[in-house]
Amino acid sequence: MKEKNITIKEYKKDLNYITYLNKLKETLTNEHLKLLDEEERENPSDSIIVILKEYVTNKENNIENGYKKIVNKYLISVIKLNFPLVTGIERLRQKYYRDLLIEKDIANNFS
């Protein structure tokens, strides 16, 4: 599809290489994504670590409304995930943990 620039009309939408890649992007392994689009991506657990570090820093510095600032900064991500590979399940699990920290008070879910 990429090389020949093929587009398919399905459900009144034009679908092409980029459309399908975006649908599968979150569940492909890093190696497969790099083969398809030469794109590097960060480890999903990195965002969890950043959120937890920011929460701990706010708590240690007694910053008021630290949790509210984090919730506003890191909104819950809405991604529809497909599962062509087992590694997609791991990405979804990490996404769930990340969103759980934001959706509920981190103090309740920190451990």
Secondary structure, 3 states (H helix, E strand, C coil): CCCCCCCEEECCEEECHHHHHHHHCCCCCHHHHHHHHCCCCCCHHHHHHHHHHHHHHHHHCCCCCHHHHHHHHCCCCCCCCCCCCCHHHHHHHHHHHHHHHHHCCHHHHCC
